[in-house]
């Protein structure tokens, strides 16, 4: 079982509210600062600033306010900026038309989409009437040439996560990781007990244990046992591991504590069992539960900072959208601000 090779190491750098006019300028400055720190050229930093200004302006002006997340995606060769924008506004009736220059709409993000599309290396938008809009954009160090289509994201496993700290905290106590084992996709989510730096230290220790090479991680149960041992001496936390096996058409799930695992197929959802306890303290009950995994099904793992009642239909069909788009949609619809929140999404097959 090996860590994902070549997969960008993603950091959720900062969440910014977009509820006041002054928030637009703050978002631009933060985005430009991140692009500069990641080594993007001055021209590319300006591109990122312009695109984020357009995104933030329209979320504030037409989406009734919302939030913007800046992410750093690093590979061994370079780093890029990812932007996730969320709002719960009126939505965009015709995204295709809105992405053409010269079009505007009373819905969210309808003005400036053409400019954003030209500046970004990839742009993904999902919108629903009365529910709002989610936008995901990526900016590589070098801009694509004029007239070229947006590039596809670098080859990655079909999985992505998103985290958000408790309001007022600088770091999130939740963390996730992804591994591959041949055709299998293995997901891990940890919610460090409490919040702040000590909770983050526990969840990051879980990430390191999960990604550590060794035969001990060959099964989800073994991975959870190893994480339990490593978390001794920390605050501990809730942890879950899901192994998606497209060949066997099953998902094996092991959960300790309040990590929720959900299988989504179309607009149907099925909860997976997580047993109570705290990894890192008294030896918890560690048991594997196995569920059928249909082609195209999505596994969604959430910490208790995400309400359980999110609507699977809000994912616009489990087969549509990138895992990051789906994770961001769940965060927008069900994430709470009085706790750390995290969503991890994995999908295998068509």
C-alpha positions in Angstrom: 0.0 0.0 0.0 1.6 3.3 -1.1 0.9 7.0 -0.6 -0.5 8.7 -3.7 2.4 9.6 -5.8 2.3 12.9 -7.7 -0.8 14.0 -5.9 -0.6 17.7 -4.8 -0.3 18.2 -1.1 -3.2 20.5 -0.4 -3.4 23.0 2.5 -6.6 25.0 3.3 -4.8 28.2 4.0 -7.6 30.6 5.0 -11.3 31.1 5.0 -12.6 34.6 4.3 -16.2 36.0 4.8 -17.7 38.0 1.9 -20.5 39.8 3.7 -19.2 43.4 3.6 -18.0 45.5 0.6 -14.5 45.7 2.3 -14.2 41.9 2.3 -13.6 42.0 -1.5 -10.4 43.9 -1.1 -9.3 41.7 1.8 -9.9 38.6 -0.3 -7.9 40.0 -3.2 -4.9 40.9 -1.0 -5.0 37.5 0.7 -5.1 35.7 -2.6 -2.2 37.8 -4.0 -0.2 37.3 -0.9 -0.7 33.5 -1.1 0.2 33.4 -4.8 3.4 35.5 -4.1 4.4 33.2 -1.3 4.0 30.1 -3.5 6.4 31.6 -6.0 4.0 32.6 -8.8 5.3 35.4 -11.1 4.2 39.0 -10.6 2.0 38.8 -13.7 0.4 35.6 -12.5 -0.1 37.1 -9.0 -2.0 39.9 -10.7 -4.1 37.4 -12.6 -5.1 35.7 -9.3 -5.9 39.0 -7.7 -8.1 40.1 -10.6 -10.0 36.7 -10.7 -10.5 36.7 -6.9 -11.8 40.3 -7.1 -14.4 39.2 -9.7 -15.4 36.1 -7.7 -15.6 37.9 -4.3 -17.5 40.9 -5.8 -20.2 38.7 -7.3 -20.6 36.5 -4.2 -21.1 39.6 -2.1 -23.2 41.5 -4.6 -25.3 38.8 -6.1 -25.1 35.9 -3.7 -26.1 37.8 -0.7 -22.7 37.2 0.9 -20.8 33.9 1.4 -17.3 32.7 1.9 -14.1 32.1 0.0 -11.4 29.6 0.8 -7.8 29.9 -0.4 -5.9 26.7 -0.8 -2.2 25.9 -1.6 -1.7 22.8 -3.8 2.0 21.8 -3.9 3.8 19.2 -5.9 7.5 18.4 -5.9 7.9 20.6 -9.0 5.6 23.6 -8.4 2.7 25.1 -6.4 -0.7 26.5 -7.4 -3.5 28.4 -5.9 -7.0 26.9 -5.5 -10.0 29.1 -4.8 -13.3 27.8 -3.5 -16.3 30.2 -3.3 -19.6 29.3 -1.6 -22.9 31.2 -1.4 -26.5 30.4 -0.8 -28.0 33.0 -3.2 -30.5 32.8 -6.0 -28.2 30.6 -8.2 -27.4 30.9 -11.9 -30.1 29.8 -14.3 -27.7 29.3 -17.3 -24.1 28.7 -16.4 -23.0 28.3 -20.0 -24.4 31.7 -21.0 -23.0 33.3 -17.8 -19.5 32.1 -18.8 -19.6 33.9 -22.1 -18.3 37.5 -22.0 -21.0 40.2 -22.1 -23.5 38.2 -20.2 -24.8 39.1 -16.7 -27.4 37.6 -14.4 -29.2 38.5 -11.3 -27.9 35.2 -9.9 -24.5 34.6 -8.2 -21.2 35.0 -10.0 -22.9 35.9 -13.2 -20.7 38.9 -13.9 -17.1 38.4 -14.8 -17.2 34.6 -15.3 -15.7 35.0 -18.7 -12.7 36.8 -17.3 -12.3 34.2 -14.5 -12.5 31.4 -17.1 -9.7 33.0 -19.1 -7.5 33.6 -16.2 -7.9 30.2 -14.4 -6.3 27.0 -15.5 -9.5 25.2 -14.5 -12.9 26.4 -13.5 -15.8 24.4 -12.2 -19.2 25.8 -11.2 -22.3 24.2 -9.9 -25.5 26.2 -9.2 -29.1 25.5 -8.3 -32.0 27.8 -8.1 -32.7 28.9 -4.6 -29.7 26.9 -3.2 -26.8 29.0 -4.4 -23.5 28.5 -6.2 -20.2 26.7 -5.6 -17.1 27.7 -7.6 -13.8 25.9 -7.7 -10.9 27.5 -9.6 -7.2 26.6 -10.0 -4.3 28.9 -10.9 -1.0 27.3 -12.0 2.3 29.3 -11.9 2.1 29.9 -15.7 -1.1 31.1 -17.4 -2.4 29.1 -20.3 -2.1 30.7 -23.7 -4.9 32.8 -25.0 -7.5 30.7 -26.8 -6.6 27.4 -25.2 -9.3 25.6 -23.2 -9.0 25.3 -19.4 -6.6 22.5 -18.5 -7.7 19.4 -16.7 -6.5 19.1 -13.1 -3.3 17.1 -12.6 -3.9 13.3 -12.5 -5.1 12.5 -9.0 -7.2 9.9 -7.2 -10.9 10.7 -7.4 -10.9 12.1 -3.9 -10.8 15.5 -2.2 -11.3 17.0 1.3 -12.1 20.4 2.7 -11.7 21.7 6.3 -12.8 24.8 8.1 -11.8 25.8 11.6 -14.1 26.9 14.4 -15.0 30.6 14.0 -12.2 32.6 15.7 -9.6 29.8 15.4 -6.6 30.0 13.0 -6.1 26.2 12.6 -8.6 23.4 12.1 -8.5 20.4 14.5 -9.7 18.1 11.7 -7.4 16.6 9.1 -7.7 13.9 6.3 -5.5 11.9 4.1 -5.8 9.6 1.0 -3.8 6.5 0.0 -4.1 4.1 -2.9 -3.6 0.3 -2.8 -3.6 -0.9 -6.3 -7.1 -0.2 -7.5 -8.4 0.5 -4.0 -8.9 4.1 -2.7 -8.4 4.5 1.0 -9.7 7.5 2.9 -8.9 8.7 6.5 -10.6 11.5 8.5 -9.6 12.5 12.0 -11.3 15.0 14.3 -8.9 15.9 17.0 -10.6 16.3 20.4 -11.5 19.9 21.1 -10.2 22.6 18.8 -7.2 24.8 18.2 -3.5 23.8 18.0 -3.7 20.8 20.3 -6.6 19.3 18.4 -4.7 20.0 15.1 -1.6 18.3 16.5 -3.6 15.1 17.2 -5.2 15.0 13.8 -1.9 15.6 12.0 -0.3 12.8 14.0 -3.1 10.6 12.7 -2.3 11.7 9.1 1.3 10.8 9.5 0.5 7.4 11.0 -2.0 6.7 8.1 0.5 7.6 5.4 3.4 5.8 7.0 4.5 2.9 4.8 4.3 -0.6 6.2 2.4 -3.8 6.1 0.5 -2.8 9.2 -1.6 -0.5 7.1 -2.8 -3.2 4.8 -6.4 -3.2 6.2 -8.6 -0.4 7.6 -8.7 -2.1 11.0 -4.9 -2.1 11.1 -4.7 1.5 10.1 -7.1 2.5 12.9 -5.2 0.5 15.5 -1.9 2.2 14.5 -3.5 5.6 14.7 -4.9 4.7 18.1 -1.4 3.8 19.3 0.1 7.0 17.8 -2.5 9.3 19.4 -1.6 8.1 22.9 -0.2 11.2 24.7 -2.2 13.6 22.5 -5.7 14.8 23.0 -6.9 11.9 20.9 -9.8 12.1 18.6 -12.4 10.5 16.4 -11.1 8.7 13.4 -12.5 6.7 10.5 -10.9 4.8 7.6 -12.9 3.8 4.4 -11.4 1.5 1.8 -13.2 1.7 -1.6 -12.7 -1.5 -3.6 -14.1 -1.2 -7.1 -13.1 -4.7 -8.1 -14.8 -6.3 -5.2 -17.6 -3.7 -5.4 -17.5 -3.1 -1.6 -16.4 -0.4 0.8 -14.9 -1.5 4.1 -15.5 1.1 6.9 -13.9 1.4 10.4 -14.9 4.3 12.6 -14.2 5.2 16.2 -16.1 8.2 17.5 -18.2 10.8 15.8 -16.9 10.6 12.2 -19.9 9.9 9.9 -19.6 7.8 6.8 -22.2 8.0 4.1 -22.7 6.1 0.8 -24.4 8.3 -1.8 -25.9 6.7 -5.0 -27.9 9.2 -7.0 -30.3 10.9 -4.5 -30.1 7.9 -2.1 -27.9 7.8 1.0 -26.9 5.1 3.4 -25.1 5.7 6.7 -22.1 3.5 7.7 -21.6 2.5 11.3 -19.0 4.2 13.5 -18.6 2.9 17.0 -18.3 5.2 20.0 -14.9 5.9 21.6 -11.8 8.1 21.4 -8.7 7.0 19.6 -5.6 7.5 21.7 -7.3 6.6 25.0 -8.7 3.3 26.3 -8.6 0.7 23.6 -11.7 1.4 21.6 -13.8 -1.3 19.8 -12.4 -1.5 16.3 -14.7 -3.3 13.9 -15.0 -3.4 10.1 -18.4 -2.9 8.4 -18.7 -3.8 4.8 -21.2 -2.3 2.3 -21.9 -2.8 -1.4 -20.2 -0.2 -3.6 -22.1 0.4 -6.8 -20.3 1.9 -9.9 -20.3 5.7 -9.6 -21.2 5.7 -5.9 -19.7 8.3 -3.7 -18.4 7.9 -0.1 -18.7 11.1 2.0 -17.0 11.3 5.4 -17.8 14.2 7.8 -16.8 15.3 11.2 -19.4 16.4 13.8 -18.9 20.0 12.6 -21.1 19.0 9.7 -24.8 18.5 10.3 -26.1 15.0 9.5 -29.2 16.1 7.6 -27.5 17.3 4.4 -29.4 16.4 1.3 -27.7 14.0 -1.1 -29.7 15.6 -4.0 -27.7 18.8 -3.3 -24.7 17.0 -4.8 -26.4 17.5 -8.2 -26.0 13.7 -8.8 -23.1 11.8 -7.4 -21.6 11.3 -10.9 -21.4 15.0 -11.5 -18.7 17.3 -10.3 -15.3 16.8 -8.9 -14.9 15.4 -5.4 -13.8 18.9 -4.3 -16.9 20.4 -5.7 -19.0 17.8 -3.9 -17.1 18.3 -0.6 -17.5 22.1 -0.8 -21.3 21.7 -1.5 -21.7 19.6 1.6 -19.7 22.1 3.6 -21.8 25.0 2.4 -25.1 23.3 3.1 -24.3 21.6 6.4 -21.1 23.0 7.9 -21.5 24.8 11.3 -19.3 27.6 12.6 -19.3 26.6 16.3 -17.0 23.6 15.7 -14.2 22.5 13.4 -15.8 21.0 10.2 -14.4 18.7 7.6 -15.7 16.8 4.6 -13.8 14.1 2.7 -15.2 12.7 -0.6 -14.1 9.6 -2.5 -15.4 8.0 -5.7 -14.4 5.0 -7.9 -15.6 3.9 -11.2 -17.8 5.6 -13.8 
